[in-house]
Amino acid sequence: MAQQAAIEVGVREVTDAEVAFYEENGWVKLEQLIPSGVAARALEQVQSLMEDAESVAPGEGKIYDIPMWRDWHFIARDDGIEPFRSIAYSPVIGRNAQRFVGRDAGTQLHTDMMAVKMPAGHLTSQPTDWHQDWINFPFDRVGFLSFWIALDEIPAERGAMRFLSGSHREGPLGRREFGGARHVVEYYPRLLDRYEISPPLDLQPGDCTVHNGMVIHSAPENATDQPRWAYICSYHPDDTCYTGAPHHTFSQDLGMEIGKPIRHERFPRVYP
């Protein structure tokens, strides 16, 4: 698919108060990170394609189904579809990410994707279990974070995310082998005593939540008759070094050197 010309998407700067909330809680809600009209334009680009896609397994198509959502990876980076590309590559988002990370390092795009919970009763309407993101990746230090942008109205019962506020301070808790437990909170039940679950969130088109890669989070099932239209773009600081741990996105075939900063065209620098 031919890459489209970059457009003005009107990403706003985050405030000091939003940065402080993120540092304390490991997540923050950003109202109107992008204008609602830009969110609507983005939805127009993917709505019919994703609603009409056949249910296939990962590896069998660009749009595929897992129980948590209908997935389309790299809609910006690889497919160059606007306005997704201009959102994901926005230097303002990159600067916002740097402020949340809190250290003087550049910002690299990690991944971008649609994560659509289809309406109630569909395979992909199921809950997203409690988990951390950071533990999945071959990173040697913290700083990874994700912007989770609503392209349409997402009331809480449509699958807006929930967080264990402050749980990013726990450090890595594991991604599998929980001894029969379904997820990290079931394996570490004390977490519910130490951290409050964030309140249900209702998101309008263009609203966003940002979450730290260490914060424990989940999402309920989509209990409505409309899809949950969420676009995710994730970033890591450019001082992050590659550990070589197996991961489909960070294949060693890319030629990255273990113990050195991640430098590859698949992970472009977006700021500064």
Kinemage of the C-alpha trace (Angstrom):
@kinemage 1
@onewidth
@group {chain A} dominant
@subgroup {mainchain}
@vectorlist {calphas} color= white
{ca met a 1} P 0.000 0.000 0.000
{ca ala a 2} L 1.442 3.389 -1.011
{ca gln a 3} L 2.383 5.673 1.850
{ca gln a 4} L 0.186 8.749 2.036
{ca ala a 5} L 1.418 12.286 2.626
{ca ala a 6} L 1.649 13.390 6.258
{ca ile a 7} L -1.184 15.584 7.468
{ca glu a 8} L -1.777 17.925 10.395
{ca val a 9} L -3.497 15.943 13.148
{ca gly a 10} L -3.496 18.510 15.955
{ca val a 11} L -1.988 16.413 18.750
{ca arg a 12} L -1.926 18.532 21.903
{ca glu a 13} L 0.788 18.949 24.505
{ca val a 14} L 0.276 17.288 27.870
{ca thr a 15} L 0.063 19.412 31.007
{ca asp a 16} L 2.226 19.374 34.123
{ca ala a 17} L -0.763 18.065 36.087
{ca glu a 18} L -1.220 15.168 33.659
{ca val a 19} L 2.467 14.267 33.916
{ca ala a 20} L 2.289 14.347 37.713
{ca phe a 21} L -0.809 12.100 37.720
{ca tyr a 22} L 0.956 9.626 35.430
{ca glu a 23} L 4.063 9.534 37.601
{ca glu a 24} L 1.965 8.820 40.689
{ca asn a 25} L -0.465 6.304 39.206
{ca gly a 26} L 1.270 4.771 36.186
{ca trp a 27} L -1.539 5.881 33.896
{ca val a 28} L -3.457 9.017 32.968
{ca lys a 29} L -6.513 9.990 30.951
{ca leu a 30} L -5.893 12.702 28.346
{ca glu a 31} L -9.056 14.356 27.142
{ca gln a 32} L -8.962 15.269 23.447
{ca leu a 33} L -5.350 14.322 22.808
{ca ile a 34} L -6.373 14.520 19.165
{ca pro a 35} L -9.407 16.415 17.823
{ca ser a 36} L -12.599 14.382 17.567
{ca gly a 37} L -12.708 15.079 13.836
{ca val a 38} L -9.319 13.424 13.338
{ca ala a 39} L -10.515 10.418 15.346
{ca ala a 40} L -13.601 10.216 13.113
{ca arg a 41} L -11.452 10.351 9.982
{ca ala a 42} L -9.274 7.542 11.308
{ca leu a 43} L -12.325 5.428 12.062
{ca glu a 44} L -13.614 5.927 8.521
{ca gln a 45} L -10.379 4.424 7.158
{ca val a 46} L -10.728 1.137 9.030
{ca gln a 47} L -14.349 0.630 10.053
{ca ser a 48} L -15.700 -1.370 7.129
{ca leu a 49} L -12.441 -3.284 6.618
{ca met a 50} L -12.352 -4.480 10.208
{ca glu a 51} L -16.061 -5.103 10.640
{ca asp a 52} L -16.227 -7.175 7.439
{ca ala a 53} L -12.962 -9.087 7.944
{ca glu a 54} L -13.183 -12.849 8.215
{ca ser a 55} L -12.209 -14.406 11.535
{ca val a 56} L -8.689 -15.767 11.070
{ca ala a 57} L -5.899 -16.773 13.420
{ca pro a 58} L -2.644 -14.828 13.890
{ca gly a 59} L -0.354 -15.318 10.929
{ca glu a 60} L -3.239 -16.012 8.544
{ca gly a 61} L -3.913 -12.400 7.613
{ca lys a 62} L -3.145 -8.769 8.403
{ca ile a 63} L -6.415 -8.478 10.334
{ca tyr a 64} L -6.771 -11.405 12.705
{ca asp a 65} L -8.687 -12.430 15.802
{ca ile a 66} L -7.611 -13.230 19.325
{ca pro a 67} L -10.086 -13.544 22.218
{ca met a 68} L -9.237 -10.066 23.554
{ca trp a 69} L -9.710 -8.139 20.283
{ca arg a 70} L -9.594 -8.020 16.490
{ca asp a 71} L -6.037 -6.995 15.653
{ca trp a 72} L -4.424 -4.965 12.859
{ca his a 73} L -0.735 -4.337 13.528
{ca phe a 74} L 1.413 -1.583 11.991
{ca ile a 75} L -1.379 0.258 10.237
{ca ala a 76} L 0.804 3.388 10.441
{ca arg a 77} L 4.372 2.095 10.251
{ca asp a 78} L 3.964 -0.530 7.524
{ca asp a 79} L 0.748 0.450 5.740
{ca gly a 80} L 1.205 4.224 5.976
{ca ile a 81} L -2.526 4.885 6.297
{ca glu a 82} L -3.509 8.399 7.311
{ca pro a 83} L -4.244 9.879 9.737
{ca phe a 84} L -2.748 6.959 11.688
{ca arg a 85} L 0.779 7.534 10.393
{ca ser a 86} L 0.759 11.228 11.266
{ca ile a 87} L -0.564 10.415 14.740
{ca ala a 88} L 1.978 7.670 15.468
{ca tyr a 89} L 4.905 9.691 14.055
{ca ser a 90} L 3.830 12.968 15.646
{ca pro a 91} L 6.780 14.766 17.295
{ca val a 92} L 4.270 16.144 19.808
{ca ile a 93} L 3.323 12.628 20.903
{ca gly a 94} L 7.048 11.870 21.036
{ca arg a 95} L 7.650 14.885 23.255
{ca asn a 96} L 4.684 13.921 25.428
{ca ala a 97} L 6.136 10.414 25.778
{ca gln a 98} L 9.490 11.841 26.827
{ca arg a 99} L 7.806 13.931 29.516
{ca phe a 100} L 6.043 10.858 30.886
{ca val a 101} L 9.271 8.823 30.835
{ca gly a 102} L 10.985 11.602 32.765
{ca arg a 103} L 14.532 11.353 31.447
{ca asp a 104} L 16.539 13.052 28.723
{ca ala a 105} L 16.276 10.398 26.019
{ca gly a 106} L 14.732 10.493 22.576
{ca thr a 107} L 11.514 8.693 21.717
{ca gln a 108} L 11.279 5.736 19.339
{ca leu a 109} L 8.073 4.264 17.923
{ca his a 110} L 7.715 0.720 19.203
{ca thr a 111} L 4.488 -0.460 17.590
{ca asp a 112} L 1.063 0.721 16.449
{ca met a 113} L -2.125 -1.263 16.104
{ca met a 114} L -5.901 -1.375 16.090
{ca ala a 115} L -7.296 -3.388 19.016
{ca val a 116} L -11.037 -3.673 18.383
{ca lys a 117} L -13.267 -5.566 20.770
{ca met a 118} L -16.158 -6.648 18.598
{ca pro a 119} L -19.735 -6.526 19.931
{ca ala a 120} L -20.964 -8.806 22.705
{ca gly a 121} L -21.085 -12.456 21.709
{ca his a 122} L -18.275 -12.239 19.154
{ca leu a 123} L -15.105 -14.273 19.730
{ca thr a 124} L -13.109 -11.064 20.173
{ca ser a 125} L -15.394 -9.379 22.711
{ca gln a 126} L -13.855 -11.216 25.660
{ca pro a 127} L -12.109 -9.587 28.643
{ca thr a 128} L -8.442 -8.674 28.627
{ca asp a 129} L -6.919 -10.249 31.744
{ca trp a 130} L -4.743 -8.334 34.204
{ca his a 131} L -1.184 -8.067 32.892
{ca gln a 132} L 1.909 -5.912 32.456
{ca asp a 133} L 3.225 -4.972 29.005
{ca trp a 134} L 6.926 -4.406 29.640
{ca ile a 135} L 7.698 -8.015 30.537
{ca asn a 136} L 6.911 -9.130 26.974
{ca phe a 137} L 9.773 -7.237 25.334
{ca pro a 138} L 13.594 -7.517 25.135
{ca phe a 139} L 14.216 -4.235 26.976
{ca asp a 140} L 16.934 -3.680 29.567
{ca arg a 141} L 15.286 -0.691 31.282
{ca val a 142} L 11.930 0.887 31.999
{ca gly a 143} L 10.291 3.664 30.009
{ca phe a 144} L 8.097 1.791 27.531
{ca leu a 145} L 4.571 3.263 27.425
{ca ser a 146} L 1.423 3.189 25.304
{ca phe a 147} L -1.101 5.755 24.081
{ca trp a 148} L -4.560 4.137 23.826
{ca ile a 149} L -6.758 6.390 21.686
{ca ala a 150} L -10.543 6.172 21.347
{ca leu a 151} L -11.697 6.602 17.744
{ca asp a 152} L -15.369 6.489 18.713
{ca glu a 153} L -17.296 6.813 21.944
{ca ile a 154} L -16.149 4.105 24.368
{ca pro a 155} L -18.297 3.868 27.487
{ca ala a 156} L -16.857 1.778 30.294
{ca glu a 157} L -19.035 -1.227 29.437
{ca arg a 158} L -17.609 -1.310 25.897
{ca gly a 159} L -14.202 -2.371 27.199
{ca ala a 160} L -12.352 0.773 28.298
{ca met a 161} L -9.245 -0.121 30.251
{ca arg a 162} L -8.817 -0.330 34.025
{ca phe a 163} L -5.566 0.015 35.960
{ca leu a 164} L -4.127 -0.895 39.338
{ca ser a 165} L -3.060 2.623 40.184
{ca gly a 166} L 0.532 2.785 41.380
{ca ser a 167} L 1.356 -0.828 40.523
{ca his a 168} L 4.130 0.232 38.146
{ca arg a 169} L 6.317 0.370 41.262
{ca glu a 170} L 6.093 -3.413 41.686
{ca gly a 171} L 8.620 -4.183 38.949
{ca pro a 172} L 8.267 -7.154 36.583
{ca leu a 173} L 5.863 -9.832 37.842
{ca gly a 174} L 6.001 -12.354 34.995
{ca arg a 175} L 4.031 -13.023 31.841
{ca arg a 176} L 3.291 -16.746 32.071
{ca glu a 177} L 3.620 -19.838 34.251
{ca phe a 178} L 1.407 -18.546 37.042
{ca gly a 179} L 0.954 -21.966 38.636
{ca gly a 180} L -2.593 -22.488 37.409
{ca ala a 181} L -3.661 -18.893 37.988
{ca arg a 182} L -5.208 -17.176 34.956
{ca his a 183} L -3.335 -13.901 35.305
{ca val a 184} L -0.937 -11.860 37.375
{ca val a 185} L -3.482 -10.546 39.906
{ca glu a 186} L -4.813 -14.023 40.624
{ca tyr a 187} L -1.249 -15.193 41.206
{ca tyr a 188} L -0.408 -12.177 43.409
{ca pro a 189} L -3.709 -11.511 45.217
{ca arg a 190} L -2.026 -9.027 47.592
{ca leu a 191} L -1.946 -6.577 44.697
{ca leu a 192} L -5.636 -5.850 45.219
{ca asp a 193} L -4.912 -4.915 48.831
{ca arg a 194} L -2.040 -2.612 47.914
{ca tyr a 195} L -3.477 -0.819 44.888
{ca glu a 196} L -6.868 0.601 43.976
{ca ile a 197} L -8.540 -0.278 40.699
{ca ser a 198} L -9.022 2.863 38.650
{ca pro a 199} L -12.622 4.031 38.210
{ca pro a 200} L -14.603 3.087 35.101
{ca leu a 201} L -13.715 5.432 32.252
{ca asp a 202} L -15.995 6.789 29.546
{ca leu a 203} L -13.992 7.988 26.542
{ca gln a 204} L -15.062 10.316 23.771
{ca pro a 205} L -13.554 10.242 20.262
{ca gly a 206} L -10.029 11.667 20.512
{ca asp a 207} L -9.685 10.929 24.243
{ca cys a 208} L -6.729 8.798 25.255
{ca thr a 209} L -5.293 6.883 28.159
{ca val a 210} L -1.527 6.564 28.510
{ca his a 211} L -0.099 3.759 30.613
{ca asn a 212} L 3.324 2.795 31.868
{ca gly a 213} L 4.604 -0.555 30.584
{ca met a 214} L 4.909 -1.764 34.185
{ca val a 215} L 1.444 -0.795 35.404
{ca ile a 216} L -0.965 -3.707 35.765
{ca his a 217} L -4.042 -3.230 33.610
{ca ser a 218} L -7.002 -5.047 32.113
{ca ala a 219} L -10.206 -4.414 30.202
{ca pro a 220} L -13.673 -5.866 30.720
{ca glu a 221} L -15.570 -7.603 27.960
{ca asn a 222} L -17.425 -5.527 25.419
{ca ala a 223} L -20.964 -5.898 26.745
{ca thr a 224} L -22.531 -3.626 24.099
{ca asp a 225} L -23.785 -4.073 20.546
{ca gln a 226} L -21.118 -1.767 19.051
{ca pro a 227} L -17.374 -2.382 18.553
{ca arg a 228} L -14.749 -0.821 20.794
{ca trp a 229} L -12.619 1.211 18.391
{ca ala a 230} L -9.203 1.649 20.026
{ca tyr a 231} L -5.934 2.643 18.325
{ca ile a 232} L -2.696 2.006 20.237
{ca cys a 233} L 0.715 3.495 19.557
{ca ser a 234} L 3.578 2.544 21.858
{ca tyr a 235} L 7.023 4.036 22.398
{ca his a 236} L 10.318 3.312 24.139
{ca pro a 237} L 13.167 5.685 25.063
{ca asp a 238} L 16.084 5.566 22.651
{ca asp a 239} L 18.540 4.687 25.429
{ca thr a 240} L 16.786 1.311 25.775
{ca cys a 241} L 19.176 -1.546 25.013
{ca tyr a 242} L 18.291 -4.833 23.344
{ca thr a 243} L 18.557 -7.945 25.550
{ca gly a 244} L 18.112 -10.530 22.803
{ca ala a 245} L 15.149 -12.206 24.497
{ca pro a 246} L 12.922 -13.910 21.909
{ca his a 247} L 10.104 -11.775 20.520
{ca his a 248} L 8.409 -11.778 17.119
{ca thr a 249} L 8.776 -8.000 16.685
{ca phe a 250} L 12.434 -7.884 17.774
{ca ser a 251} L 13.770 -10.830 15.773
{ca gln a 252} L 17.532 -11.290 15.979
{ca asp a 253} L 17.431 -11.447 12.189
{ca leu a 254} L 17.196 -7.634 12.287
{ca gly a 255} L 20.881 -7.507 13.165
{ca met a 256} L 20.543 -5.631 16.444
{ca glu a 257} L 23.402 -6.124 18.888
{ca ile a 258} L 22.666 -7.474 22.339
{ca gly a 259} L 23.493 -4.942 25.036
{ca lys a 260} L 23.389 -1.996 22.630
{ca pro a 261} L 20.659 0.626 22.073
{ca ile a 262} L 17.877 -0.400 19.690
{ca arg a 263} L 18.651 1.064 16.280
{ca his a 264} L 16.618 -0.115 13.322
{ca glu a 265} L 14.266 1.421 10.751
{ca arg a 266} L 11.406 -0.585 12.241
{ca phe a 267} L 11.725 1.494 15.418
{ca pro a 268} L 12.040 5.034 14.074
{ca arg a 269} L 12.898 8.006 16.254
{ca val a 270} L 9.970 10.405 16.418
{ca tyr a 271} L 11.385 12.930 18.914
{ca pro a 272} L 13.447 14.998 18.951
